[in-house]
Amino acid sequence: MATRRTIITSTKTESCLSADVEKIQNFIVIWLDNYIDDRNEDCRNPIKQLERIATDINTFTDSDECVEFILNCDNSKVCLILSGSPVKHFVPCIHEILQLYWIFIFCENEQHHEPWVENWVKIKGAYTDIASVCKAVDEIFGHYEQNTIPMSFVPSGRKRDQLDPSFMYTQLLKERVLTIDFEDKHIEEFINDYPTLLRIDNKPLHNTDQLVHHYRTKTPIYWYSRGNSLHSMLNVALRAMNSNIIVRMGFFIKELHQQIEQLHKKQYIDTRYSNVFTVYRGQGLSKADFEQLTEARGGLMSFNSFLSTSRQRELASSWGESSTDDPDLVGILFNIQVNPAQSTTPFAHIFEFSNFSNEDEILFSMHAVFRVHDIKCIDHNHTFYEVNLSLTNDSDKELCTLADHIRQGSSSNRNGWAEIGHLLVLLNDNTTAEQIYTALLNESSNDIDTAAIYSQLGTIKRNQGAFSEAIEYDEKSLLIRQQLFPPNHPDLAISYNNIGLTYYSMGDFQQTLEYLEKALSIQEQLFSPKHPALATSYSNIASLYDRMGDYPRALQHYEKALLINEPSLPVNHPDLATSYNNIGLTYYNMGDRLKAVEYFQKSLLIKERSLPRNHPSLVFPYNNIGVTYQKMGDYSTALEYFERALLITQQSRPENHPDLPFSYNNIGSAHSDMGNYSMALEYFQKALLIKEKSLPSNHPDLAFTYSNIGLVYQNMGDYQKALVYGEKALSITQQSLPENHPDSAFSYNNIGTIHDKLGHYRKALEYFEKVLLIRQQSLSPNHSDLAFPYNNIGAVCQKMGDYLRAFENFQKALFIRQQSLPPNHPDLAASYNNLSTVYRKKGDWPTALEYIKIALLTGHQSLSPNHPSLAPFHNNAGFVYSNMGDYPKAIQHYEKALQIIQQSLPPNHPDLIFSYNNIGSTYYTMGECSTALEYFQKALSITQESLPPNHPDLTASYNNIGMVHQKMGDYSRALENFEQALLIIQQSVPVHYPRLAICFSNIGLVYGNMYNFRKAHMFCEYSVRIAEQSLPENHPDLLRYKRNLKFLEERV
């Protein structure tokens, strides 16, 4: 049997850090040979040579198993060595695999392969001895590492003296690492996880003590310059901001920095060497990075890791030029001018200690900053560029101010490990921070320190979504502090705030308010009115009021916090961004979308300038801006922001963290608006699965997801399932929230909408009136959200034929919107459209036309030309013109609605059905039956593609097609379509649904045309009975059915 073998080159432990070490490795070497046997000494020798270069060596004798393994190598670069198999036929099968970067052929006759290997860019050569293969692999890995050293440029649109925030955070991390007195045990821990990095010539050393002693016999510069593995791991960790690995390698970072610092002092300071000199660095840059570099001309760029350069231009140039072979890279030769008198970053000539003394290497410590000068092309293919840099002591002033503020926020009596833990919490590396604080807890002998450690562990557990454990740690911290300090001590306020925030995350708002007010009371006694601690408490309480629907009080507290923070915090401080985001949310909830967008954009700008690219705090502005675009009808842009938010959450949170459902819900909502109901349901179910695992069964966030799932089923026409989920949501909100909480209104509204769809108009009216009552009790009299229940009540009354009451409610909604919204707000356009429909139903076509014109004018002033919300206005205008006999104008508006939907929504969106049916109806009225039939069949086709097979909306298409056949005298086909409509609607709605009356009436009339008056009478009688039970006695539809029945009674 063919087998795959993995060559284990390190001792695995059970620690979390070990797993992360494995993940950080970039390269996997795979050797495929039909006859390889790593138990045979002839095979073991080549493998041992490869182990000097890479730590993850895998051998295969079966090509299928090999390919499957490569396909599963996520986030790794695979180097494949082929030998002893039909290579020529195998390469075309694997060449396009994304994870496969390089192919080497190990053979007896390299000339045999030379003619065809040039056709495959991933093949780097054919070799006859393993030493040549190893050398080639080593060079490839070296080039790759050279090309991927972490660096940052000024992003487009930013000031030229700004740097990527990761520069600041790695610098702060390095500062803390330099304060720690590392012991041999820290080296032992690293060696246990990765012993091969600290061996010479793969000599076997049998215990950790030997390895530690072995490490001490060489200098840090020796280890850094030896091969690729150690500095590869460090560079990858720095590039990915993997603080776990950075901390794990802290002993090495400190010792390497100190050796460079000592050599710098000896070579440049003590000797007073002040001559300006030039060093060179050759490498490849991705095209995206090269574009950023060109935009940074005149500005700053930084290298966040140790930087290797050479005084030999030709050597560096050869490294840069070799990158031009890769079509995805641009070759770069950096010419770096160094003035020792101006540098704040130590550097040293390391020829005495390096493994490559002939390279005349100058090694810079971490965080060297350079000014970018000229950039010029130095080849004919525009793939190789010379870039002039100068070492500078300039830096990003905003980041420096923020870094100083973070340093000041650290406790002066913390030890180095506690400082690192504090920074890791800021960076959201909760796993590593937890390991550090747990170790500190075991060593703590001071009650004050123990309380602080418990407090930090509580914060970490809250960040991880483990709320019960968070409460446990915070209460331990509080108990110690209550025993140590007087009742108004500031540390007690910290504990109260932390406990309050955890109860907030758990949805227990009563407990939240109790603890947050305790914290605020202490701080108001101790601090001046402008103290930053008060801003934190005001902001926490504001978040609670916002969640409870008390938006004015929320805004009041947020603005108090902002008044304190704006003058006291750096302009790019993340706390300012949080304030702006929260204020934006409150304005959004109050209906002021424009103000909300303004604050969300402020928040995003600060966070992008002050946080690493994948920090979870970026999720909030991305999600909020996405929601705003969704409201604007730009669903593709909304989806783009939601997916950015989801990607960051997935990268920064555990698999079942409560933050993930927010992104899933948002993406699901966008798909729902786009008519992608199955995709929407998939994302909502993902959100529900996580929430059910991580939240109490009556948490209000569960109600939100149940409501979303119910809305999708409603759109899919499965009203019974929609009702089940709507009632689940309502049950939770009734149990977990105050009686008049706005979220209860949301649940009542959803259930009312389902009953409306089911034709239960009286029941729908009952639920909408509950919504109105809750809104009136919890909102100001002119709050824009009050307009929605008035509109819903008006719409139901209109369907019931009570046009006077419908008109009164639509007018109330309009009045509120006129008082609370800008004059061209799209919600005003919707109100004008609603009033138009009332006049239309009453047959007052001139007044209906007047209102629909105002609706169109307002809508076009406030919305983009192709916003989907404009389509209903054009459809309504078409209906009015059609009934006024102006068919060309009717067609014009219907086609405009169709054009908007086609340009703004997916090709099979259900809204297209309505437009096609409207256009078809107009042609039907004009007597153009064949054209009408064409549009009705288009509507039917989309309905069948986009909705479930028993969706009630299918009945409209079958009824319309039946009417055309009836008008054309083809009664049998008309009857066939009418019966199909009846069959579908009977499966999905209750027996007294008003649309059932339409279906029975249509079948009755076609039987009348076929002179089967008894059957015609029977079906028309059914239609009257249904209408009498579901419609008011003066409803025009009921009166029409009765007239039809009377006519047939005379015939019978």
N, C-alpha and C positions, 0 to 999 in steps of 0.2 A: 504494500500500500504506500502511495506517495505521502510524504510528510512535510510539515513545515516545522522548523526549529528556530527558537529565539535564543540567542546567545546572551545569557545574563551576565552583565559585567558589574553589577552593583548589588549590595545586600539590601533587600527590601525590608522596611520597618512598617509598623502599623500607624505611624504618625501621619497627620494631614499634610505636614510639610513635605514629606516624601512624595506624596501624590503630585503635589504642585511642581516639585522638581522635575518629575517625569514629563509633565505637561509643557514645561518651559523649553524642552529640547526641540530644536527646529528640524533636525535631520534624522532620517531613517535610512540606513543602508540595507538593501535587499540583494541577495545573491541567488540567482536562479540557475540551477544546473541539474540535469536529470540524474546525475550520478554522485552528487555531493554527499558526503557523510562526515559531519563534524566530529565524529568519534575517531575518525582516521587521522593519523598524525599529518599526512600529506595535506589534508584539508584544514587541520587545526592551525598549521603555520600561517597560511594566508589570512585566516580569520583573526589570528593574533595581531598580524600587521594592520589589519583594518581597525581593530579595537583601539589602536593608538590615535586614530583620527576621529572615530565616532563611537558612541557608547551603545547605540541601539542597532545591533547587527542581526538580521533575520535571513535564514537560508530556506530555500524551497527546492523541492524536486518535482513539483507538479505545477504547471503553468496556470491552470484554472484557480487553484488555491492562491497562487501568487497574485493574480489579478484581483481576486476578491479582497485580499489583504490590502493591496494598494488603494483600492476604492474606499476602504474603511479608515484610511490614514488621514483623518480630518486634521486641519491646521498644521500639517507637517509637510516637509519637502522630501520627496523620495528620490534617492539615488539608487539606480538599478544596475547591477552588474550581471551580464549575460554570458554564459559559457556552456559548452557541451550540449547545445540544443539547436534546433533549426531557427537561428536568430533572424535570418532574412525574412522569414514568413511571420515571425512573431511580432516584430517591431511595428508593422502597420496596424496591428490589432490593439496596441497599447499606447501608441505615440500621443494620442490626443487626451489621455487621462490627465485631469487638471492637477492631481497631486504629484504626478511624475514630472520631475524637473530635469533630471540628467540620466543618460544611459551610457554605460561603458561596456565595451566588448572585450572579453578576456579569451584569447584564442591562440592557437599554435601558429597560424599564418595570417599576419595582419594584412598582407597584400591581397588576400582572398576577399577581404571585406571593403577594401579602399574604394572600388568603383561605385558602390551603392550607398555607403554611409553618408555621403555628402548631401543626399536628398532629404535627410532627416535631421532637423536642427537640434533635437535633444540629444543626439548621439555625439559624444564629445571625443570619441576616438576608439581605435582598436589596439590592444596591447598584448604582448606575448609573455610578459612576466608580471607577477603580482606587485613587485616593487614599483613598477611604472604605473600600474592601476592606482596604487595607494598614493603615489605622488600626485597624479592627476586629480584624484578625489580631494586630496588635501588642498590643492590649489583652487579647485572649484568652491570648496567650502570657505576657504580664506577670502576669495573674491566676494562671495555672497555676504559674509560677515562685514567686510569692508564697505559694501554697498548699503547695508541696512543699519549702520550705526545710528542711534537715536539723535535726531537734530530737530530744531524747530526754526521756522521762518515766520516773518510777519504775514499773517493771512491777509488775503485780498480785502480791501476796504478798511483796514485798521491803520492806526498811526504807525509810522515806520520804526519808532523806538519801542514797540510793544513786542513781547515774546509770548510763546505758548505757555499757559499756566502750569503745564507739567514741569517746566523748567524750575518754577518757584517751589513746587511741592517736593520734587526730588532734591532740591537744594536744602529745604528744611529738613528732609529726612536724613540727608548726609550730615547736616550740622548736629543732629541728635545722635547719630551713629558715632560721630567723632568724640562725643562726651562719655561714651561707655567704656569701661575697663573690661575688655573681653578676656575670657579665661580659656584655658585649654579645652574645657568642656564644650564651649561653643564651636571650636574647631572639630571636636569629636563628633558633635551632632551633625555637622555638615559632611564629614567624612563617612559617617554611617549611612547617609543618604546617597553619597556620590563619591565613592572611594577612588575611582579611576582617574579623577581629575588631578589628584595629588600624588601620582606615581611617576617614577622615572623609568622609561624603557619597559614599562609593564612588568617590572620586577614584583613578584608576589610578596606582599607584606601581610603577616598573619594576624595582627591585632591592631586595635585603634591606637594604642600608645606608640607603636612603631611608626604608624602613619603620621601622627602628630609630630613626633621627633623628626621624621623625614621631611615634613613640611617646613619645620624650623631651620633645617640645614640650608635652605635656599631663601633668596630674597623675594619679596612680593613682585618686584619687576620681573624676575626670572619666571615666576609662575604665570604672570599676565602675558608675557611674550612667548610662552611655550605653547606651540600648537594653536588650536582654535577653541578647545572646549571651555576653558574657564572664562576667558573674556567673552566668548560667545554667549554663555549663560548669563553673564552680567549685562551684556548689551541688550539681549532679548528681554530681560526683566525690566531694564530701564525703559526700553522702547514701549513695552506693554504696560508700564506703570504697575508691575507686579510687585507690590510692596512686600509680600510674603518672602519672595526670593531675595529681594534687596536687603531685607532685615537679616535673613539667614546668612547672607554673604557679608554682613556688616563688619566682621573681624577683618576680612580681606580688603574691603573698601577703605577702612581706616588705616591699615598698615601700608597699603599701596599709596594712599594720599600722603601719609607721613613720610614715606621714603622719597617721594617726588619733592615734597616740601623741603626735606633736609638737603637733597641734592641741589635744589634751586637756590637755597641759601648759600651753599658752598660754591656753586658755579657762577651765580649772578649777583648776589648781594654782598657777600664777604669780599669778593674780588672787585666789586664795584664795576662789573661789566655792564656797560650801558649802550653799546653799539647796537643799532637796529640791524636785524638780520632777517633772512627769508627762509621759510620752510615750505615744504610741498606735501600735498596729499592727493593721490589719485583714486577715484572711485566712480561707480555708476550711480545715477539718480533716476528714480522713476520719472516718467514724463510729467506726472502731476506735481511731484516735488520740484522738478526743474522749473515748471511754470511759476510755482510759489517763489522760488529763488529769484527768478527774473523780476517778479513784482516787488521783491525785497531790496532791489538796488537802492543804495543810499541809506538803507535801514540796518537792522540788526539781525543776526542769526546766531543760534547757540547750539553747542554740542552738549547734550545732557549726560554724556558718559566720559570716560577717559578717552583722550584723542591721540592717536598715533600719527606722527608726521615724519618726514625725512628731509634732510638737507640736500639730498640728491634729486635734482629735478627729473633726470632721465628715468630713474627707478619709479618715482611717483607717476610720471607720465605713462609709463608702460602699464601700470595698474588701471589708470583711467581709460587708456585707449583699448584695453582688453574688454572693457564693458560695452564697447560699441558693437560687439558681435551679437549682443542680445537686442532684438528689435524693440523690447519694452523699456530699454534703458537709454539714458544719455550719458556719455562719458564726460567726466569732469576732472580737470586739473586745478586744484586750489593752490594759488600762490598766496601764502600768508606772511604778511609783514609783521614782525614781532619787535616791539620796543620794550625791553625789560623794565624800564623805568615806569611804564604806564600800566603794567599788568597787575590785576588783583587775583589772577589764577596762577598757581605755581606750575612750572614746567621744568623739565630737566633733560639733559643729554644723557641717554641711558646705555651707551655702547658698552660700558663696563659690565653691566648686569644682564643685558638682553641675550636671548638665544640667537639673535640675528645682529651681531655687532657690526657686520659689514653694511647694514642699511643706514647707518648714521642717523639713528632715530631720536627725535625729540618727542617726549611723551608729556602731554598736558593733563593735569588733573581734571576732575569733573567740573562742568559748568563754565567752560571757557566761552566768552562772548566776543563776536567779531562784527566789524562794520563791513558791509558788502559794497564793493566799488565796481570796477568795470567787469563786464561779462562779454567775451568775444569768442566767436567760432574759430577753431584752429584746424578744421579739416574741410574737405570739399563736399562731404555728404551731410553736413549740419548735424552730426551725431557726437561731436567732441568739442567741448568748450573749456576755455580758460577763465577762471573766476578769481579776481583779486580781492583778498580780504585783509583786514588789519586787526590784530588783537587790540581790544579796547577795554577800558574800565567803565564804559558807559553801560547802562542797563535800563530796564523798563521801570520807569519811576513809579507807575501805578502798582506794578507787582511788588516793587520794593516796599512801598507803603503798606500794602496788604500783608506782606510777609512780616513786617515789623509789628503790625496789629496782631497777627496770629501768635508771634513770639510773646507779646505782652499778655495775651490771653492765657498763656501757659503758667501754671503755678511755679513759683520760684523754688519751692522746696521739693519738687518732684525729682526723682532720679532719672537717669537717661532713658531707662526702659519705659517708665511711666510717660515720659515726654513722647516717646515713639508711639506708645499705645494711644495717647491723646490725638496725635496727628493721624494715625491710621483710622480712628473713628471719623475724623473730618473727611478722610479720603474714602470712607465707606468700606474699608477692608476690615470688616467686623470679625472675620474668622481669625486672622493673625492677631488683631487687637485682643480678642478673647483669650488666645493662648498666652499672650504676654501678661494680661491682667490676672489670669488664673495662676500663672507662675509667681507673680508678685504677691498674690493673696496667700499662697502657701509659705512665703518667706516673711510676710508682714508681722511685725511685733508691736506695731503702733496703732492704737485704736482710730486715731484721726485718719491715718493712711488706709486702714482697713475699710472705714466708712466710704472714703473716696473711691476705693477699688470696687466695692459693692455698687456704688452709684454708677461707675463707668460700665460695669457688667450689666446693670439694668438697662442702660442706654443701648448697649450692644444687642441685648436680647430683644428690646423693642424694635430696633432697626431690622432684626432678623425675623420679626413677626412672631416671636415666641413670647406672647404677652403675659402668660401666667408666670413664667420664669422671671420676666422683667419685674413684675410686681413683687415677687419674692425677694429679689436682690435689692430693689429700692426700699422695701420695708425693713430689711436688715440694716441698710445704710441709715434709714431714718431712726430706727431704734437706738443705734449707737450714738447718733448725733443728739438725740433727745436726752440721753444720759450724760453726754459730755458738755453740752452747750445750754445757754439760757434760751427761753422759748422764742426769742426774736433774733436768733443768730442767722446770718445770711445762708449758711450751709443747710439749715432746715428748709429755707425757701427753695433751694435747689432740689431737695428731696421731694417737697410737695409738688413742685412743678413737674418733675419726672414722673411721679405717680399719676398726676392728673393727665399727662400726655398719654400714658399707657392706657388709662381708662377711656380716654378719647378714642384711641385706636380700637378699643374693644366695643365701642358704641355705648358705653355707660356714661351718659352725659350728665346725669345728676352727680355722680361721684367726681366726674371731671371738674365740674364747676366748683364743687366743695374744696378740692385740693388746690386748684388754681387760685381761688380767692384767698386761701390761707397763705399761699406764697406771696401774692400781691400785697396782702396786709402787712407782712413782715417787711417787705422791701420798701413800702411807703413810709414805714416808721424809721428805717435806717438810712435811706439814700435821698439825695437831692432829686427834685422832679425830673431832671435830665439824665439820670443815671442809666446806663445801657441795660442793667438788669430789669428795670421797669419796662423798657421797650419789649424785652422778651416776654414778660408776663402779659402785657397788653396784647401782644400779638397772639399769644396762646389763647387768651380769653376771647379775642376777636374770632379766631378760627372756630371756637365752640359756638359762638352766637351765629356765625355764618352757617354752620352745620345744622343748627336748630331753626334756621329760617328767619332769624331776627337780624335782617340785613342792615338796618340803620344803626343798631348798636354795634354790629360787627365793624361797620365802616368807621364809626366813631373811635373804636379801640385801635383799629389798624392805623388810622391817621395820627393818633397819639403816639404810637410806636414809631411811625415814620418821622414825626417831628423831632423825636429824640435821636433817631439813627442817622438822618441825613447830615446833620452838622458834625456828628461824632465818629462816623465810620468812613473809611476810604471809599472813594467813588465806585470801586469795583468789588466791594465786599459782598460775599454771597448773601449775608443777612439782608442787605438792601434789596437784592434781587427777590428774596422771599417776600419782603414787604410789598414790593410792586406787584408781584404775582398774586398775592392774597387780595390786595385792593382791586386788582383787575377782576378776580373771581367774584368779588362782592358786587362790583358794577355789572358784571355779566348777569348775576342772579337778579339784580334790580332792573334788568332790561336795557341798560345803557351799553350796548355792544361796542360802540365806537370808543368810548372811554376805556372799556375793558381791553380792547386790542392795543390801545396806547400803552397801558400798563404791562400787558403781557410782553410786548416787544421790548420795553425797558428792562424787564426781568431777564429775558433771553440774552440781550446784549451784555449785561453784566456777567451772567453765568458763563457765557462763552469766553469772556475775557478773564475769568477768575478761577475756572474749574477745569480739571482734565476732561478730555473729550467724552469719556464714557461715565462721567459722574452721574449718579442717579438723580441729583437735583435738577439736571437738565430735562428730565422727563416732564416736569410740571409745565414749563412754558411751551414745550413741544406739543403736549396734549392740549393745552388750552388754546394755543393758536390753531391747532387742528380743528377743534370744536368750532372756533369762530369761522374758519373757512367753510366748514360744513354748513353752518347757518347761512353763509353767503352763497351756497350752492356749488362751491368749487370742491367737489368730492375727491377728485384725484389729488389735489394739493393737500386736502385734509388727511387723506390716507397716507400721503408721504410723511407728514409730521407724526401721525400716529405710529407708523412703522419705525421711524427713528426712535420714538419714545420706547417702543417695545424692544427694539434691539438693545438699547442701553439697559433697560430693566433686566433683560435676560442675561446680559453680561455682568451685571453688578449685584443681582439678588439671587437668593437660593431658588430652587426649582418651583416650590409652592409658596413663594412669598406673596402676601396679600396685595402688593403693588402691581403684580402681573395682571390681575383681573381688570384693573382700570384701563390698561392698554388694550386688552382683549375686547372689553366692552366698547371702547371707542372705535376700534377697527370694525367690530361687528355692526355698530350703528351706521358707519359710513357705507358698508356693503349693503345694509338694509335700505338706505336711502337710494343707492344705485340699483336696487332691484335684485341684488345677488343674495337671495334669501337663504339658500342652502349654505353659502359661505358665512353669512351673518350668524346663522344658527350654530355653525361649527365654532365660531369665536365666542359666542355667548356661552355655549356649553363648556368650553375651556375655562372661562371665567368662573362659571358655577362650580365646576369640579374643584378648583383651588379654594374657593370661598367655603364650600361645604367642609373641606378638610381643616381649614385654618380659623374659622370663625364660629362663634356660638350659633345654635340653630335659629335664634330669633334676632340675629344681628341685622340692622337696617340695610346694610350693603347687600345682603342676600335678596332682600325685596327688590332692590334695583335691578339685579340680574334676572330675577323671575319676571319682572315687568318687561324687560327687553325681550326675553324669549317669548312671552305672551304676544308682544307686538309683532314679532316675526310670524308666528303661527296665524295671527290675525291677517297679516298681509298675504299669507299663503292660502287663506280661506278656510283654515281649520279652526273654526270659531270655538268649538268645544274645548280643544286643547288650550287655546288662547285664554278661555275663561278659567280653566284650572290654574294656569300660571298666574293670571291676574288676581285670583282669589288667594293664592298662596302669598303673593306679595302684600296684599291688603292685610291678611292675618298677621304677618310679621310686623308691619308698621303699626298696627293697632296695639300689639303687645309691647313694642320697644320704644315707641315715640310718644310724645305728648299728644293729647286728643286732637288738637288743631294744628299739628305739624304739617307743613307744606307737602312732605312726602306722602302723607295719607291722602291728600288731595290728588296726587299723581296716580295713586293706585285706584281711587274711586273713578278718576277720569278714564283710565284704561278700561276698567270694567264697563263703564257707561258706553264707551266707544264700541265695545264688543256687542253689547245689547242693541246698540243702534244698527250695527251691521246685520244682526240677526232679525231686525225688524221689530224688536221689543221696545217701541218708542217710549211707552210710558215708563218702563223700567229704566231705560237710558236717561230719561228726563229726571228721574228720582236720583240717580247717581250724579248727574251733572249739577243738580241743585245742592247736593252735599258738598261737591267741590267748591261751588260758589260760597256756601256758608263758611267753610274752612278758610278760604282765601279772604273773605271779608273780615274774619276775626283775627287773622294773622298778618294782614297787609294793610298799608295805608289806603284810604278810599280811592286814590287815583293811581294805585300801583298798576303797572302795565300788565302784570300777570292776571289781574282780575278780568281783563278783556277776554281771555280764553274761555272761561266757563260761560260768560255771556254769549259768546259766539256759538259754543256747542249747544246751549239751550235754544238759541235762535234757530240753529240748523235742524234740530229735532222738531221744534214747533212747525217749521216750514214743511217738513216731511209729513207731519200730521195734518197739514192744511190750515193750521192756525197762523195765518199770515200776519195778523195784527200783533200777536205776542212775539212772533219771530222778528218783526220789524222793531219792536220796542227793545229787545235784547241786543240786536245788531247795532241799534243807535247808542245804547249804553256802552257797548264795547268801543264804538267809534269815539264817543265823547272822552272816555278814559284815555284812549290812545292819543287823541288830540291834546289832552292836558299833560301827558307824561312822556311823549316821544317827539323827536324832531319832526318838522312838517313833511319831510319826504321819506319817513321811515316806511320800510316795506310792510310792516304790520298794518299801517294805515291803508295801504293799497288793498290789503286783504279785506279790511272792513268795508271799504267802498264796493269791492266786488260782492261781498255778502249782501249788502243792501240792494245791489243790482239784481241779484237772484230773486229777492223777495218781490220786487216790482215786476220781474219777469214772470214769476209764478202767478201774479195777480193779473197779468196781461197788460200792464202799463208799460208798453215797450219804449216810449220816448224817455220816461224817467229812468227806466233800466239802462237805456243807452247812455244817458247823462252820467250816471254813476260809474258805469264800466269805463267810460272815457277818462274820468278822474282817476280811477284805479290804474289804468294803463299809464297815464302821465306820471303818477306818483311812483309806480313800480319802475318805470324806465329811468327816472331820476335817481333812484336809490340802489338799483341793482344793475349788475353787468348785463349787457344786451342778450346774453344767452342763459341767464339764470333760470333754472327750471320753475321757479315760483311765478314767472311771467306767463308760462304756458296756460294755466287755468284762466287767467284774465283774457287772453286771446281766445280761448275756447268759449268763454262766456260771451265775449263780444260777437263771435261767430254765430252763437245760438240766437242772440238778440237780432242781428241783421237777418238771419235766416227767417225768423218769425215775422220780421217786417217786410219780407219779400225781396230783400236786397241780397240775392244769392251770390253774386260776384264778390261782394265785400265779406260775406260770411265765409266763402271759400278762402279768401285772402287771409283772414284771421285764423281759420283752422290750420291752414298750411304754415302760417307763422308759428303757431303753437307746435306743430309737427317738427318744423325746422329747429326750434329751440331744444326740443327733447332729443332729437337726433344728434345735435352737436354737444349736448351737455350730459347725456346719460348713455349707458351701454346700449348696444343695438337691439336687445330684446327686452328693454325695460317695460314693465306693465303700463306705464303712462302712455306709451305709444298706442296701446289698444284704444284708449279713449279718443285720441286724435283721429285714428283711422275710422273709428265708428262715427265720429262727428262728420267727417268729410263724406263718408258713405251716406249718412242720413240726409245730407243736403242734396247730394246727387239723386237720391231716392225721391225727395220732395220735388226736385226739378224734372222727374220722370226719366232720368238717365239711369235705367236699371242696371245695365251691364257695367257702367263705371261704378255705381254704388256697390254692386256685388264684388267687384275687384277689391275695393277698400275694406268691405266687411270680411272678405276672406283673408286679407292681410292681418286684420285684427285677430281673427280666429287663429291664424298660424302663430302669431306672437303669444297669444294666450296659452296655446298648447305647449309652446316651448318654455315659457317662463313661469307658469303656474301649475300647481298640482292638477291631476286629471279631473277632480271633482270640485274645482274652485267655482264658486257662484258666478264669477265674472264671465265664465264660459257661456252662461245662459244668454247674456246680452248678444254675443256674436251669433249664436245659433238662432236666436229670435230675429235678429236683423236679417240674416241670410234667408230665413223662412219668410219674412215679410216681402223681400224682393221676389222670391219665387211665387209668392201669393199674388203679387201685383202683376207678374208676368203670366199668370194663369196656370202655373205649374203647381197645382194644389197638392199632389202627392209628395213632391219634394219639399214643399212648404211644411206639410204635416210632419214629414220625417225630421226636419230641423226643429220644429216646435216641440215634438216629443222628446228629442234629444236634450233640449233645454230643460224640459220638465224633469226628465230622469236625473240630470245632474243636480238640479237645485233641490229635489226631494231628498237627496243623499246628504246634503250639507246644511240645511236650515230647518227650523221648526215648522210645524204644520200650518201655522198662522202667519207665515212670513209674507209681507206684501208682494214681493216679486213672484211668489207662487200664483197670486191672483192674475198677474200679467200673463204667465204661461198658460193657465187654464183658459183665460179669455182668448188668447191667440189661437189655441187649438179649437175652441168653440167656434170662433169666427170662420176658420178655414173649413170646418165641417159644414157650416152654413153655406159657404160658397160651393161646397160639393153637394148641397141640397139634402144633407143628412141632418135634418133639423132636430131630431130627437137627441142625437149625440151632441149637436151644437148646444142645445138647451141644457143638457147635463153638465157640460164643461163650463158654460157661462154661469150656471147656478153655483158651481163650486167657487168660481172667482168672486161672486158676490158674497158668499158665506165667509170666505177668508178675509175679504176686505172689510166686512162688517165687524169682524173680531179684531182687526189690526189698525183700522183707520177711523177717524171721526166721521160722524154721519153726514157732514157736509163736505167731505173731502171730494175734490173733482174726479179722482180716479174711481171712487165708489159710485158716484153718480153716473159716470160713463158705463160702468159694468151693469148697473141697473137698467140703463136705457137699452143696452144690447140684449139683456135678458127679456125685457118687455117685448122688444121687437121679435125675438124668437118664440116667445109664448104665443104671439099672434100667429106665427107661421105653423107652430105645432097644432 
